[in-house]
Amino acid sequence: MNSAAGTIAVLGDALLDVDLRGTSHRDCPDAPAPVVEDAAARHRPGGAALAAHRAARGGRAVTLVTGLGRDAAAETLAGVLGARVRLVGLPMAAGTPTKTRIMADGRTVARVDGGGGRIDGAVDLDAVAGALAGADAVLVSDYGRGLTSRPEVRDLLAACAERVPLVWDPHPRGAPPVPGAWVVTPNAAEAGVEDGDPGAALERAAHLARTWRARCVAVTLGEDGAVRADPRGEGERVRAVPAAGGSDPCGAGDAFAAACAAALADGRGEAAAVRVGVAAASEFVAGGGAGAFAPEGERGPEALGALTGAAGALSRRGGERLVATGGCFDILHAGHVELLRYARRLGDRLVVLLNSDASVRALKGEGRPVVGEADRARLLAALDCVDGVRIFDDPTPVRELARLRPDVWVKGGDYEASRMPETPVVRSWGGDVVTVPLIPGRSTTGIITRIRGREAVS
């Protein structure tokens, strides 16, 4: 645990987000909707749970106070949060809120929401007060499910705001912030302003700061960054670095609020906290957003934190040379290892862009992959020559390359550089494209063919 970092208590509405990812080759015969096949579930924290997970990065002590149902969804949510976040669960009258995205070939075709739960009966105020008591900062992540509207909870939060920084991330269906909040973080729609109009947003932020009696209000404006103003109208615009290729912004607001709370917990002022928040949200979106979440113990986009600049643009320490390669890596074999070792020798760090299960099926057909994406990623990440792994759903890694912007892109010798779709993208920023000779007789297809042949004989 990083004892030097301030501790954070997050109070609000946690959600379990589920991505059901599969492929589609046809539509339903009775409706204009895709038939999604071989869907695999990927679970991730949402709402206050995502904010708590983000706040706990780097080993920071974080406690999450939230309503939980008596169901499997609550157990799954606790599992994806892992040991990084201490949970204080308040019983809910119905199930834990869930949001399930049904995805075909990387595209969301439907969303199913479940668990409309609210807190069941009286709140255990001793448990809530105990969670808040030792915090260096408090983050309220309100998703409109009633916890922040309870008078007894609001009294505790107002008392917190008098002694430690309190960040309030509001919701249209939620309660207003308690007086004295240090930073309130509505997005443009929640603040009632148009995206792309920072001047109007600045005026609105000052008005809301006076209305809510907050120290300052920071209105987030997506790729335009944010504006911050205090009740007197003094403030600034903080610009963001847009994510290359346009990533999924889902969860960026939670990343922003969590970073603001972390900065305040560490003794920084409101202005600095907002700047840190904008940088963290930019980094989050550039890294794939909430959809790129990997459970504790897996090497997801956060494993590349040392390569990613605070504003989302790539920053190599000391001018390091970044190398990337990609592929399915279905049944890791000696040819793969030699390719990866060769690629690593071309620079200081090696990132592997790994085709997701859906992407492999689209490229290789039914029956592939033999090994699932999570296990393929673990095997690659275990190699000393690999510094990070990113899973992508597209047929090609072009969008991931645009985000990562490596100095060198490496592929096996069975590809021609002039015919690869990645080549013009990598060369657009001055990167090199290198092909590596293959080891004869080493291929996944060959291994699978031999195995199936032996099974047929036996």
DRENDO-1510 file (C-alpha; in Angstrom, 1 decimal, always signed):
<recs>
REC; n; res; u; v; w
REC; 1; MET; +0.0; +0.0; +0.0 .
REC; 2; ASN; +1.2; +3.5; -0.9 .
REC; 3; SER; +1.1; +5.1; +2.6 .
REC; 4; ALA; +2.3; +8.4; +1.2 .
REC; 5; ALA; -0.9; +8.9; -0.8 .
REC; 6; GLY; -4.0; +10.3; +0.8 .
REC; 7; THR; -6.9; +7.9; +1.5 .
REC; 8; ILE; -10.2; +8.3; -0.2 .
REC; 9; ALA; -13.8; +7.3; +0.7 .
REC; 10; VAL; -16.2; +6.9; -2.3 .
REC; 11; LEU; -19.9; +7.1; -1.5 .
REC; 12; GLY; -22.5; +6.5; -4.2 .
REC; 13; ASP; -24.2; +4.1; -6.5 .
REC; 14; ALA; -22.2; +1.2; -7.8 .
REC; 15; LEU; -23.1; -0.7; -11.0 .
REC; 16; LEU; -22.0; -3.9; -12.5 .
REC; 17; ASP; -21.3; -3.4; -16.2 .
REC; 18; VAL; -21.3; -6.5; -18.5 .
REC; 19; ASP; -20.1; -6.7; -22.1 .
REC; 20; LEU; -21.5; -9.7; -24.0 .
REC; 21; ARG; -19.1; -9.9; -26.9 .
REC; 22; GLY; -19.7; -12.1; -29.9 .
REC; 23; THR; -19.8; -12.3; -33.6 .
REC; 24; SER; -22.7; -11.9; -36.1 .
REC; 25; HIS; -22.9; -13.3; -39.6 .
REC; 26; ARG; -26.7; -13.0; -40.1 .
REC; 27; ASP; -29.9; -11.2; -39.0 .
REC; 28; CYS; -32.9; -12.7; -37.3 .
REC; 29; PRO; -35.3; -14.1; -39.8 .
REC; 30; ASP; -38.2; -12.4; -38.0 .
REC; 31; ALA; -36.7; -9.0; -37.2 .
REC; 32; PRO; -34.0; -6.6; -38.4 .
REC; 33; ALA; -31.6; -7.5; -35.6 .
REC; 34; PRO; -28.3; -9.4; -35.7 .
REC; 35; VAL; -28.0; -12.9; -34.3 .
REC; 36; VAL; -25.0; -12.7; -31.9 .
REC; 37; GLU; -23.1; -16.0; -31.6 .
REC; 38; ASP; -20.6; -17.4; -29.2 .
REC; 39; ALA; -21.0; -14.4; -26.8 .
REC; 40; ALA; -18.5; -14.2; -23.9 .
REC; 41; ALA; -19.2; -12.1; -20.9 .
REC; 42; ARG; -16.7; -9.5; -19.6 .
REC; 43; HIS; -17.5; -7.9; -16.3 .
REC; 44; ARG; -16.3; -4.5; -15.1 .
REC; 45; PRO; -17.1; -2.0; -12.4 .
REC; 46; GLY; -19.5; +0.9; -13.2 .
REC; 47; GLY; -20.7; +4.1; -11.6 .
REC; 48; ALA; -19.2; +4.6; -8.1 .
REC; 49; ALA; -17.4; +1.3; -8.4 .
REC; 50; LEU; -15.5; +2.5; -11.4 .
REC; 51; ALA; -14.7; +5.7; -9.7 .
REC; 52; ALA; -13.4; +3.8; -6.7 .
REC; 53; HIS; -11.3; +1.5; -8.9 .
REC; 54; ARG; -9.7; +4.5; -10.6 .
REC; 55; ALA; -9.0; +6.2; -7.3 .
REC; 56; ALA; -7.2; +3.1; -6.0 .
REC; 57; ARG; -4.6; +3.0; -8.8 .
REC; 58; GLY; -1.1; +2.9; -7.5 .
REC; 59; GLY; -2.1; +1.2; -4.3 .
REC; 60; ARG; -4.0; +4.1; -2.7 .
REC; 61; ALA; -6.3; +3.1; +0.1 .
REC; 62; VAL; -9.9; +3.4; -1.0 .
REC; 63; THR; -13.2; +2.5; +0.7 .
REC; 64; LEU; -16.4; +2.3; -1.3 .
REC; 65; VAL; -19.8; +2.8; +0.5 .
REC; 66; THR; -22.6; +1.7; -1.8 .
REC; 67; GLY; -25.8; -0.3; -2.0 .
REC; 68; LEU; -25.6; -3.9; -2.9 .
REC; 69; GLY; -28.2; -6.5; -3.6 .
REC; 70; ARG; -28.2; -10.0; -2.1 .
REC; 71; ASP; -27.3; -11.6; -5.5 .
REC; 72; ALA; -24.6; -12.9; -7.8 .
REC; 73; ALA; -24.1; -9.5; -9.4 .
REC; 74; ALA; -22.9; -8.1; -6.0 .
REC; 75; GLU; -20.4; -11.0; -5.7 .
REC; 76; THR; -19.2; -10.5; -9.2 .
REC; 77; LEU; -18.7; -6.8; -8.6 .
REC; 78; ALA; -16.7; -7.5; -5.5 .
REC; 79; GLY; -14.6; -9.9; -7.5 .
REC; 80; VAL; -13.7; -7.5; -10.3 .
REC; 81; LEU; -12.8; -4.8; -7.7 .
REC; 82; GLY; -10.6; -7.3; -5.9 .
REC; 83; ALA; -8.5; -6.3; -3.0 .
REC; 84; ARG; -7.9; -2.8; -4.3 .
REC; 85; VAL; -11.1; -1.4; -2.8 .
REC; 86; ARG; -12.6; -2.0; +0.6 .
REC; 87; LEU; -16.4; -2.5; +0.3 .
REC; 88; VAL; -18.9; -1.3; +2.8 .
REC; 89; GLY; -22.2; -2.7; +1.4 .
REC; 90; LEU; -25.6; -1.3; +2.3 .
REC; 91; PRO; -28.5; -3.7; +1.7 .
REC; 92; MET; -30.7; -3.0; -1.3 .
REC; 93; ALA; -34.4; -3.8; -1.6 .
REC; 94; ALA; -33.9; -5.2; -5.1 .
REC; 95; GLY; -31.0; -6.5; -7.1 .
REC; 96; THR; -27.6; -4.9; -7.7 .
REC; 97; PRO; -27.9; -2.5; -10.7 .
REC; 98; THR; -26.5; -4.0; -13.9 .
REC; 99; LYS; -26.0; -2.7; -17.4 .
REC; 100; THR; -25.3; -5.3; -20.1 .
REC; 101; ARG; -24.1; -4.3; -23.5 .
REC; 102; ILE; -24.7; -6.9; -26.2 .
REC; 103; MET; -21.9; -6.5; -28.8 .
REC; 104; ALA; -21.5; -8.0; -32.2 .
REC; 105; ASP; -18.1; -7.7; -33.9 .
REC; 106; GLY; -17.1; -4.9; -31.5 .
REC; 107; ARG; -20.4; -2.9; -32.1 .
REC; 108; THR; -23.1; -2.4; -29.4 .
REC; 109; VAL; -26.4; -3.6; -30.8 .
REC; 110; ALA; -28.5; -3.4; -27.6 .
REC; 111; ARG; -28.3; -2.7; -23.9 .
REC; 112; VAL; -30.2; -4.5; -21.1 .
REC; 113; ASP; -30.5; -2.8; -17.7 .
REC; 114; GLY; -31.4; -4.7; -14.6 .
REC; 115; GLY; -31.6; -4.4; -10.8 .
REC; 116; GLY; -33.5; -1.2; -10.0 .
REC; 117; GLY; -32.5; -1.4; -6.4 .
REC; 118; ARG; -32.6; +1.3; -3.7 .
REC; 119; ILE; -31.3; +1.1; -0.2 .
REC; 120; ASP; -33.5; -1.2; +1.9 .
REC; 121; GLY; -34.7; +0.4; +5.2 .
REC; 122; ALA; -32.5; +2.5; +7.5 .
REC; 123; VAL; -28.9; +3.2; +6.6 .
REC; 124; ASP; -26.2; +1.9; +9.0 .
REC; 125; LEU; -24.9; +5.3; +9.9 .
REC; 126; ASP; -22.1; +3.9; +12.1 .
REC; 127; ALA; -20.7; +2.0; +9.1 .
REC; 128; VAL; -21.0; +5.1; +6.8 .
REC; 129; ALA; -19.4; +7.4; +9.4 .
REC; 130; GLY; -16.6; +4.9; +10.1 .
REC; 131; ALA; -15.8; +4.7; +6.4 .
REC; 132; LEU; -15.7; +8.5; +6.1 .
REC; 133; ALA; -13.9; +9.2; +9.3 .
REC; 134; GLY; -10.4; +8.3; +8.2 .
REC; 135; ALA; -10.5; +9.6; +4.7 .
REC; 136; ASP; -8.2; +12.4; +3.4 .
REC; 137; ALA; -10.8; +13.2; +0.7 .
REC; 138; VAL; -14.4; +12.1; -0.1 .
REC; 139; LEU; -15.9; +11.5; -3.5 .
REC; 140; VAL; -19.6; +11.3; -4.0 .
REC; 141; SER; -20.5; +9.4; -7.1 .
REC; 142; ASP; -24.3; +9.9; -7.5 .
REC; 143; TYR; -26.2; +7.9; -10.1 .
REC; 144; GLY; -29.6; +8.9; -8.9 .
REC; 145; ARG; -30.5; +5.8; -6.8 .
REC; 146; GLY; -31.4; +7.7; -3.6 .
REC; 147; LEU; -28.5; +7.2; -1.3 .
REC; 148; THR; -27.3; +10.9; -1.5 .
REC; 149; SER; -30.9; +12.2; -0.9 .
REC; 150; ARG; -31.2; +10.7; +2.6 .
REC; 151; PRO; -31.0; +13.5; +5.2 .
REC; 152; GLU; -28.9; +11.5; +7.6 .
REC; 153; VAL; -26.3; +10.7; +4.9 .
REC; 154; ARG; -26.3; +14.3; +3.7 .
REC; 155; ASP; -25.6; +15.5; +7.3 .
REC; 156; LEU; -22.5; +13.2; +7.4 .
REC; 157; LEU; -21.3; +14.5; +4.0 .
REC; 158; ALA; -21.8; +18.1; +4.9 .
REC; 159; ALA; -19.7; +17.6; +8.1 .
REC; 160; CYS; -17.0; +15.9; +6.0 .
REC; 161; ALA; -16.9; +18.9; +3.6 .
REC; 162; GLU; -16.0; +21.1; +6.6 .
REC; 163; ARG; -12.8; +19.1; +7.4 .
REC; 164; VAL; -11.6; +17.4; +4.2 .
REC; 165; PRO; -12.0; +18.0; +0.5 .
REC; 166; LEU; -15.2; +16.6; -0.9 .
REC; 167; VAL; -15.8; +16.1; -4.6 .
REC; 168; TRP; -19.4; +15.6; -5.8 .
REC; 169; ASP; -20.1; +14.0; -9.2 .
REC; 170; PRO; -23.8; +14.8; -9.7 .
REC; 171; HIS; -26.6; +13.1; -11.7 .
REC; 172; PRO; -29.8; +14.5; -13.2 .
REC; 173; ARG; -31.9; +12.2; -11.1 .
REC; 174; GLY; -29.8; +12.7; -8.0 .
REC; 175; ALA; -29.8; +15.1; -5.1 .
REC; 176; PRO; -27.9; +18.5; -5.2 .
REC; 177; PRO; -24.5; +18.6; -3.7 .
REC; 178; VAL; -24.2; +19.4; +0.0 .
REC; 179; PRO; -23.1; +23.0; +0.8 .
REC; 180; GLY; -19.4; +23.4; +1.1 .
REC; 181; ALA; -18.4; +20.8; -1.6 .
REC; 182; TRP; -14.9; +21.6; -2.8 .
REC; 183; VAL; -15.4; +20.6; -6.4 .
REC; 184; VAL; -18.6; +19.6; -8.2 .
REC; 185; THR; -18.2; +17.9; -11.6 .
REC; 186; PRO; -21.2; +18.0; -13.8 .
REC; 187; ASN; -20.9; +17.3; -17.5 .
REC; 188; ALA; -22.2; +19.8; -20.1 .
REC; 189; ALA; -25.6; +18.2; -20.3 .
REC; 190; GLU; -26.0; +18.0; -16.5 .
REC; 191; ALA; -24.9; +21.7; -16.3 .
REC; 192; GLY; -27.3; +22.7; -19.0 .
REC; 193; VAL; -24.9; +24.0; -21.5 .
REC; 194; GLU; -23.9; +23.1; -25.1 .
REC; 195; ASP; -20.7; +21.1; -25.9 .
REC; 196; GLY; -18.2; +23.3; -27.7 .
REC; 197; ASP; -19.2; +26.6; -25.9 .
REC; 198; PRO; -16.6; +27.0; -23.1 .
REC; 199; GLY; -17.6; +30.7; -22.5 .
REC; 200; ALA; -21.2; +29.8; -21.7 .
REC; 201; ALA; -19.9; +26.8; -19.6 .
REC; 202; LEU; -17.7; +29.1; -17.6 .
REC; 203; GLU; -20.6; +31.4; -16.8 .
REC; 204; ARG; -22.8; +28.4; -15.9 .
REC; 205; ALA; -20.1; +27.0; -13.7 .
REC; 206; ALA; -20.0; +30.2; -11.7 .
REC; 207; HIS; -23.8; +30.3; -11.4 .
REC; 208; LEU; -23.9; +26.7; -10.2 .
REC; 209; ALA; -21.1; +27.3; -7.7 .
REC; 210; ARG; -23.2; +30.1; -6.2 .
REC; 211; THR; -26.4; +28.0; -6.3 .
REC; 212; TRP; -24.9; +25.0; -4.7 .
REC; 213; ARG; -22.6; +27.0; -2.3 .
REC; 214; ALA; -19.6; +25.0; -3.6 .
REC; 215; ARG; -16.0; +26.2; -3.6 .
REC; 216; CYS; -15.9; +25.6; -7.3 .
REC; 217; VAL; -17.7; +23.8; -10.2 .
REC; 218; ALA; -15.9; +22.1; -13.0 .
REC; 219; VAL; -18.0; +21.5; -16.1 .
REC; 220; THR; -16.6; +18.7; -18.2 .
REC; 221; LEU; -16.8; +19.2; -22.0 .
REC; 222; GLY; -15.6; +15.9; -23.4 .
REC; 223; GLU; -12.8; +16.3; -25.9 .
REC; 224; ASP; -12.8; +20.1; -25.2 .
REC; 225; GLY; -11.6; +19.4; -21.7 .
REC; 226; ALA; -13.3; +21.3; -18.8 .
REC; 227; VAL; -14.0; +24.8; -17.4 .
REC; 228; ARG; -13.6; +25.7; -13.7 .
REC; 229; ALA; -15.2; +28.6; -11.8 .
REC; 230; ASP; -15.7; +29.7; -8.3 .
REC; 231; PRO; -18.8; +31.6; -7.0 .
REC; 232; ARG; -17.2; +34.9; -8.0 .
REC; 233; GLY; -16.8; +33.8; -11.6 .
REC; 234; GLU; -13.0; +33.4; -11.4 .
REC; 235; GLY; -11.7; +30.4; -13.1 .
REC; 236; GLU; -10.2; +29.0; -16.3 .
REC; 237; ARG; -10.6; +26.7; -19.2 .
REC; 238; VAL; -8.5; +23.5; -19.1 .
REC; 239; ARG; -7.9; +21.9; -22.5 .
REC; 240; ALA; -7.7; +18.2; -23.2 .
REC; 241; VAL; -5.6; +16.2; -25.7 .
REC; 242; PRO; -8.2; +14.3; -27.8 .
REC; 243; ALA; -7.7; +10.6; -27.9 .
REC; 244; ALA; -6.2; +9.6; -31.3 .
REC; 245; GLY; -8.7; +7.6; -33.3 .
REC; 246; GLY; -11.7; +8.5; -31.2 .
REC; 247; SER; -12.1; +6.0; -28.3 .
REC; 248; ASP; -15.1; +5.1; -26.2 .
REC; 249; PRO; -15.7; +8.0; -23.7 .
REC; 250; CYS; -17.8; +5.8; -21.4 .
REC; 251; GLY; -16.5; +6.3; -17.8 .
REC; 252; ALA; -14.5; +9.3; -18.5 .
REC; 253; GLY; -16.5; +11.4; -16.0 .
REC; 254; ASP; -15.7; +8.8; -13.3 .
REC; 255; ALA; -12.0; +8.9; -14.2 .
REC; 256; PHE; -12.1; +12.8; -14.0 .
REC; 257; ALA; -13.8; +12.9; -10.6 .
REC; 258; ALA; -11.6; +10.2; -9.1 .
REC; 259; ALA; -8.5; +12.0; -10.2 .
REC; 260; CYS; -9.7; +15.3; -8.8 .
REC; 261; ALA; -10.4; +13.6; -5.4 .
REC; 262; ALA; -7.0; +11.9; -5.4 .
REC; 263; ALA; -5.2; +15.2; -6.1 .
REC; 264; LEU; -7.1; +16.9; -3.3 .
REC; 265; ALA; -6.4; +14.1; -0.9 .
REC; 266; ASP; -2.7; +14.6; -1.7 .
REC; 267; GLY; -2.9; +18.3; -0.7 .
REC; 268; ARG; -3.3; +20.0; -4.1 .
REC; 269; GLY; -5.7; +22.9; -4.6 .
REC; 270; GLU; -9.0; +22.9; -6.6 .
REC; 271; ALA; -7.4; +24.4; -9.7 .
REC; 272; ALA; -4.6; +21.8; -9.8 .
REC; 273; ALA; -7.1; +19.0; -9.1 .
REC; 274; VAL; -9.2; +20.0; -12.1 .
REC; 275; ARG; -6.1; +20.0; -14.4 .
REC; 276; VAL; -5.1; +16.6; -13.0 .
REC; 277; GLY; -8.7; +15.4; -13.7 .
REC; 278; VAL; -8.7; +16.5; -17.3 .
REC; 279; ALA; -5.4; +14.8; -17.9 .
REC; 280; ALA; -6.6; +11.6; -16.3 .
REC; 281; ALA; -9.8; +11.5; -18.3 .
REC; 282; SER; -7.8; +12.1; -21.5 .
REC; 283; GLU; -5.5; +9.2; -20.6 .
REC; 284; PHE; -8.5; +7.0; -19.7 .
REC; 285; VAL; -10.2; +7.5; -23.1 .
REC; 286; ALA; -6.9; +7.1; -25.0 .
REC; 287; GLY; -6.4; +3.8; -23.3 .
REC; 288; GLY; -9.7; +2.4; -24.5 .
REC; 289; GLY; -12.1; +3.7; -21.8 .
REC; 290; ALA; -14.2; +1.6; -19.5 .
REC; 291; GLY; -14.5; -1.2; -22.2 .
REC; 292; ALA; -10.8; -1.9; -21.9 .
REC; 293; PHE; -11.0; -2.7; -18.2 .
REC; 294; ALA; -9.0; -5.8; -17.1 .
REC; 295; PRO; -9.6; -7.4; -13.7 .
REC; 296; GLU; -6.9; -7.2; -11.0 .
REC; 297; GLY; -4.0; -9.5; -12.0 .
REC; 298; GLU; -4.5; -9.2; -15.7 .
REC; 299; ARG; -2.4; -6.8; -17.7 .
REC; 300; GLY; -4.8; -4.5; -19.4 .
REC; 301; PRO; -4.3; -0.9; -20.7 .
REC; 302; GLU; -3.1; +0.3; -17.2 .
REC; 303; ALA; -0.1; -1.9; -17.6 .
REC; 304; LEU; +1.0; +0.6; -20.2 .
REC; 305; GLY; +0.7; +3.5; -17.8 .
REC; 306; ALA; +4.5; +4.2; -17.9 .
REC; 307; LEU; +4.2; +4.6; -21.7 .
REC; 308; THR; +1.2; +6.9; -21.6 .
REC; 309; GLY; +1.5; +10.6; -20.9 .
REC; 310; ALA; -0.7; +12.3; -18.4 .
REC; 311; ALA; -2.7; +14.0; -21.1 .
REC; 312; GLY; -3.2; +10.9; -23.2 .
REC; 313; ALA; -0.4; +11.5; -25.7 .
REC; 314; LEU; +2.4; +9.0; -25.7 .
REC; 315; SER; +5.4; +10.0; -23.6 .
REC; 316; ARG; +8.5; +7.8; -23.6 .
REC; 317; ARG; +10.7; +8.1; -20.5 .
REC; 318; GLY; +14.1; +9.4; -21.6 .
REC; 319; GLY; +13.4; +9.2; -25.3 .
REC; 320; GLU; +12.6; +5.5; -25.2 .
REC; 321; ARG; +11.9; +3.7; -28.5 .
REC; 322; LEU; +8.5; +2.0; -28.5 .
REC; 323; VAL; +8.0; -1.2; -30.5 .
REC; 324; ALA; +4.6; -2.8; -31.2 .
REC; 325; THR; +3.6; -6.1; -32.8 .
REC; 326; GLY; +0.2; -7.8; -33.1 .
REC; 327; GLY; -1.7; -10.9; -34.0 .
REC; 328; CYS; -3.9; -13.7; -32.7 .
REC; 329; PHE; -1.2; -15.7; -30.9 .
REC; 330; ASP; -3.6; -18.6; -30.7 .
REC; 331; ILE; -1.6; -21.5; -29.3 .
REC; 332; LEU; +1.7; -19.7; -28.4 .
REC; 333; HIS; +4.6; -21.5; -30.1 .
REC; 334; ALA; +8.3; -21.1; -30.7 .
REC; 335; GLY; +7.8; -19.0; -33.8 .
REC; 336; HIS; +5.8; -16.5; -31.8 .
REC; 337; VAL; +8.5; -16.3; -29.1 .
REC; 338; GLU; +11.2; -15.7; -31.6 .
REC; 339; LEU; +9.2; -12.9; -33.3 .
REC; 340; LEU; +8.6; -11.3; -30.0 .
REC; 341; ARG; +12.2; -11.5; -28.9 .
REC; 342; TYR; +13.3; -10.0; -32.2 .
REC; 343; ALA; +10.8; -7.2; -31.9 .
REC; 344; ARG; +11.9; -6.4; -28.4 .
REC; 345; ARG; +15.5; -6.0; -29.5 .
REC; 346; LEU; +14.4; -3.2; -31.9 .
REC; 347; GLY; +13.5; -0.8; -29.0 .
REC; 348; ASP; +13.2; -0.2; -25.3 .
REC; 349; ARG; +9.6; -1.5; -24.8 .
REC; 350; LEU; +7.4; -3.9; -26.6 .
REC; 351; VAL; +3.6; -3.8; -26.7 .
REC; 352; VAL; +1.5; -6.6; -28.2 .
REC; 353; LEU; -1.8; -5.7; -29.8 .
REC; 354; LEU; -3.9; -8.9; -29.4 .
REC; 355; ASN; -6.9; -9.8; -31.5 .
REC; 356; SER; -10.0; -10.4; -29.3 .
REC; 357; ASP; -11.9; -13.7; -29.5 .
REC; 358; ALA; -14.5; -12.0; -31.8 .
REC; 359; SER; -11.8; -10.6; -34.0 .
REC; 360; VAL; -10.1; -14.0; -34.3 .
REC; 361; ARG; -13.3; -15.7; -35.3 .
REC; 362; ALA; -14.0; -13.1; -37.9 .
REC; 363; LEU; -10.5; -13.6; -39.4 .
REC; 364; LYS; -10.1; -17.4; -38.9 .
REC; 365; GLY; -13.6; -18.8; -38.9 .
REC; 366; GLU; -15.6; -20.9; -36.6 .
REC; 367; GLY; -13.6; -23.1; -34.1 .
REC; 368; ARG; -11.0; -20.3; -33.5 .
REC; 369; PRO; -9.6; -19.2; -31.3 .
REC; 370; VAL; -8.6; -22.4; -29.5 .
REC; 371; VAL; -7.4; -20.4; -26.5 .
REC; 372; GLY; -9.5; -17.6; -25.2 .
REC; 373; GLU; -8.3; -13.9; -25.2 .
REC; 374; ALA; -7.8; -13.7; -21.4 .
REC; 375; ASP; -5.5; -16.7; -21.4 .
REC; 376; ARG; -3.7; -15.6; -24.5 .
REC; 377; ALA; -3.1; -12.2; -22.9 .
REC; 378; ARG; -1.8; -13.8; -19.7 .
REC; 379; LEU; +0.7; -16.0; -21.6 .
REC; 380; LEU; +2.0; -13.1; -23.6 .
REC; 381; ALA; +2.3; -10.8; -20.5 .
REC; 382; ALA; +4.3; -13.5; -18.7 .
REC; 383; LEU; +7.1; -13.3; -21.3 .
REC; 384; ASP; +10.1; -11.2; -20.2 .
REC; 385; CYS; +10.3; -9.6; -23.7 .
REC; 386; VAL; +6.7; -8.2; -23.5 .
REC; 387; ASP; +6.0; -5.0; -21.6 .
REC; 388; GLY; +2.3; -4.7; -22.2 .
REC; 389; VAL; -0.7; -6.3; -23.9 .
REC; 390; ARG; -3.8; -4.6; -25.4 .
REC; 391; ILE; -6.8; -6.5; -26.7 .
REC; 392; PHE; -8.7; -5.1; -29.6 .
REC; 393; ASP; -11.9; -6.1; -31.4 .
REC; 394; ASP; -11.4; -4.6; -34.9 .
REC; 395; PRO; -10.3; -6.8; -37.9 .
REC; 396; THR; -7.0; -4.8; -38.0 .
REC; 397; PRO; -5.1; -3.0; -35.2 .
REC; 398; VAL; -5.1; +0.3; -37.1 .
REC; 399; ARG; -7.1; +2.2; -34.5 .
REC; 400; GLU; -5.0; +0.9; -31.7 .
REC; 401; LEU; -1.8; +1.9; -33.5 .
REC; 402; ALA; -3.2; +5.4; -34.0 .
REC; 403; ARG; -3.6; +5.6; -30.2 .
REC; 404; LEU; -0.3; +4.1; -29.4 .
REC; 405; ARG; +1.9; +5.7; -32.1 .
REC; 406; PRO; +4.9; +3.2; -31.8 .
REC; 407; ASP; +8.2; +4.0; -33.4 .
REC; 408; VAL; +8.3; +0.5; -34.9 .
REC; 409; TRP; +5.6; -1.9; -36.1 .
REC; 410; VAL; +6.7; -5.5; -36.5 .
REC; 411; LYS; +5.0; -8.4; -38.3 .
REC; 412; GLY; +6.0; -11.9; -39.5 .
REC; 413; GLY; +7.6; -12.4; -42.9 .
REC; 414; ASP; +4.4; -13.9; -44.3 .
REC; 415; TYR; +3.1; -10.3; -44.6 .
REC; 416; GLU; +4.2; -7.8; -47.2 .
REC; 417; ALA; +4.8; -4.3; -45.7 .
REC; 418; SER; +3.5; -2.6; -48.8 .
REC; 419; ARG; +0.1; -4.4; -48.6 .
REC; 420; MET; -0.5; -4.1; -44.9 .
REC; 421; PRO; -3.2; -1.6; -43.8 .
REC; 422; GLU; -1.1; -0.7; -40.8 .
REC; 423; THR; +1.8; +0.5; -42.9 .
REC; 424; PRO; +0.5; +3.9; -44.1 .
REC; 425; VAL; -0.8; +4.6; -40.6 .
REC; 426; VAL; +2.6; +3.9; -38.9 .
REC; 427; ARG; +4.6; +5.8; -41.5 .
REC; 428; SER; +2.3; +8.8; -41.2 .
REC; 429; TRP; +4.1; +9.8; -37.9 .
REC; 430; GLY; +7.5; +8.6; -39.2 .
REC; 431; GLY; +7.4; +5.1; -37.7 .
REC; 432; ASP; +9.2; +2.1; -39.3 .
REC; 433; VAL; +7.5; -1.1; -40.5 .
REC; 434; VAL; +9.6; -4.3; -40.1 .
REC; 435; THR; +8.9; -7.8; -41.2 .
REC; 436; VAL; +10.7; -10.7; -39.5 .
REC; 437; PRO; +11.5; -14.1; -41.2 .
REC; 438; LEU; +9.4; -17.0; -39.9 .
REC; 439; ILE; +10.8; -20.2; -38.4 .
REC; 440; PRO; +9.9; -23.0; -40.9 .
REC; 441; GLY; +7.3; -25.5; -39.7 .
REC; 442; ARG; +6.0; -23.3; -36.9 .
REC; 443; SER; +2.4; -22.2; -37.2 .
REC; 444; THR; -0.8; -22.4; -35.2 .
REC; 445; THR; -2.7; -23.8; -38.1 .
REC; 446; GLY; -0.2; -26.5; -38.5 .
REC; 447; ILE; -0.3; -27.4; -34.8 .
REC; 448; ILE; -4.1; -27.5; -34.9 .
REC; 449; THR; -4.2; -29.7; -38.1 .
REC; 450; ARG; -1.7; -32.2; -36.6 .
REC; 451; ILE; -3.7; -32.4; -33.3 .
REC; 452; ARG; -7.0; -33.0; -35.2 .
REC; 453; GLY; -5.4; -35.5; -37.4 .
REC; 454; ARG; -4.2; -37.5; -34.4 .
REC; 455; GLU; -7.7; -37.3; -32.8 .
REC; 456; ALA; -9.2; -38.6; -36.0 .
REC; 457; VAL; -6.8; -41.6; -36.1 .
REC; 458; SER; -7.4; -42.4; -32.4 .
</recs>
